[in-house]
């Protein structure tokens, strides 16, 4: 079965300062339990804020690094999941369910990409 990487993108500047609500965390926990029991979830996690990150760039034959936060970036990767689904349609359905557990004031984008073997 193919594996898919889902990158969860958020706007750190517009995310609720207090983080996810208890209700959101409860709905998220239930969905993660369901997807794990279904044998679909392989790994998932949230990521620390960009203020705690570093970008490393290779350009012109030289390495450079920049410490966060990365204010020029509107959307950042806030988390990820790796799932195993029978096809892209199933991966998109699980991703849609994940997005729908969020309250209306959240803006969350998910990029779903198949993991290719041997690259």
Secondary structure, 3 states (H helix, E strand, C coil): CCEEEEEEEECCCCCCCCCCCHHHHHHHHHHHHHHHHCCCEEEEEECCCHHHCEEEEEECCEEEEEECCCCCCCCEEEEEEEEECCCHHHHHHHHHHHHHCCCCCCCEEEEEEECCCCC
